[in-house]
Amino acid sequence: MARKRRGDPVHGWIIIDKPSGLSSNAVVGRVRRIMNAQKVGHAGTLDPLATGVLPMALGEATKTVSYLMDSKKSYRFTLRWGEKRSTDDCEGAVTQTSDARPTEEQIIAALPGFIGDIDQVPPAYSAIKIDGKRAYELARADKDPQMTSRIIHIAEFRLLGIIDSERAEFEVVSGKGAYMRALARDLAIRLGTLGHIETLRRTAVGPFHEKQAISLDKLEVLGHSAPPSEHLLPVETVLDDIPALALTETEARKLSQGQAIPVLPVANRSPLKNISQGDVVCAMAEGKLVALAKIKGGEIRPFRVMNF
C-alpha cells in the first residue's frame, strides 16, 4: 500500500523573487511549507548571492520543468573591476588584483565578442559534476577542479551604465547553462584587467518576468490569511510554444489512462494543419492539460499524463 503524501495536491507555477542569502533549495522548502504542497521543485538554480526570478513548480507542474529549463533567461549584474575572486563573485576570497580599469568605449567595443555561441569555462565553485563530485566540493577541499569549456549562447549583452571607476552594470539575455560569473570574469580578462560580480539579479526566465514575482515574505503573509492561489499560474504556462489539440471527454479519458488514440479525428477538428510525425503536443480537454503526447504511427501517444 502506497504511503500517502503529506500536504495538499497543489498544481501550477509560483514565481518567487528570491532574496539574497538563500539557496534555491532553501526557497523550495519555504514554499512547500507556506503552500502546504505535496510536491515542489524549482526551474533553474540561482546562486545564494543572486536575487530575482525563481520559478517554482508545484505538483503536476514539475512534469513540465524541462520545457522551462531550455528557455532564455535575462540578468542584470554589477561587475567590479580589479579583483579576481575564488568564486568569481563578491563572496569569494581575493586571489589576484589589477590596477587596470577599462573605459566605457573599451567595454562597448569588447561586448560583441561575447554575443552568439561562445566557449565558456564554468566557475570552479559550481554544481557541475566532475568524477561524481560537485565542482564546488572539490574547490572547497582545495583540489582545484579541472573545468571543461562548453558552448553557451548569449543573445544580448549590453552595458547599462558606468556606476563609478570601479563598477559597471550590465544586462544579459542568455541560453541554457550560461554562468554570469564566468561571463563577467572573461569580459574583465578580455579588457586587460580582472573582475568579479558584485550583485546579480535574474529578471526573466522564459515566459516569467520579475513583475510577476512575489517575495517569500509576502507569500508567507498571504499564506496565513488565505491560500495565495491568485499567484498560482496554470501548469501549461510554460508550454505556450507547443501546439494544443482539443480532445473529447472519451479521448481525454483514454489518454489519462495512458492509452494512445487515433490522431486523424483529432487533427480533422483542429485548426492546426501542420502537425507532423514526432511532434510533441499538449492534449487539452475543457481548457485543462490532460497530457503531453507525441504524434507517432498515426496515434497520439501520451508520455506525461497529468493527474489533477
Stockholm file with secondary structure:
# STOCKHOLM 1.0

chainA/1-308         MARKRRGDPVHGWIIIDKPSGLSSNAVVGRVRRIMNAQKVGHAGTLDPLATGVLPMALGEATKTVSYLMDSKKSYRFTLRWGEKRSTDDCEGAVTQTSDARPTEEQIIAALPGFIGDIDQVPPAYSAIKIDGKRAYELARADKDPQMTSRIIHIAEFRLLGIIDSERAEFEVVSGKGAYMRALARDLAIRLGTLGHIETLRRTAVGPFHEKQAISLDKLEVLGHSAPPSEHLLPVETVLDDIPALALTETEARKLSQGQAIPVLPVANRSPLKNISQGDVVCAMAEGKLVALAKIKGGEIRPFRVMNF
#=GR chainA/1-308 SS CCCCCSSBCCCEEEEEEECTTCCHHHHHHHHHHHHTBSCEEESSCCCTTCEEEEEEEEGGGGGGHHHHHTSCEEEEEEEEESEEETTSBTTSCEEEECCCCCCHHHHHHHGGGGSEEEEECCCSSSSCEETTEEHHHHHHTTCCCCCCCEEEEEEEEEEEEEEETTEEEEEEEECTTCCHHHHHHHHHHHTTSCEEEEEEEEEEETTEEGGGCEEHHHHHHHHHHSCCGGGCBCGGGGGTTSCEEECCHHHHHHHHTTCCEEHHHHHHHCSCCCCCTTCEEEEEETTEEEEEEEEETTEEEEEEECCC
#=GC SS_cons         CCCCCSSBCCCEEEEEEECTTCCHHHHHHHHHHHHTBSCEEESSCCCTTCEEEEEEEEGGGGGGHHHHHTSCEEEEEEEEESEEETTSBTTSCEEEECCCCCCHHHHHHHGGGGSEEEEECCCSSSSCEETTEEHHHHHHTTCCCCCCCEEEEEEEEEEEEEEETTEEEEEEEECTTCCHHHHHHHHHHHTTSCEEEEEEEEEEETTEEGGGCEEHHHHHHHHHHSCCGGGCBCGGGGGTTSCEEECCHHHHHHHHTTCCEEHHHHHHHCSCCCCCTTCEEEEEETTEEEEEEEEETTEEEEEEECCC
//
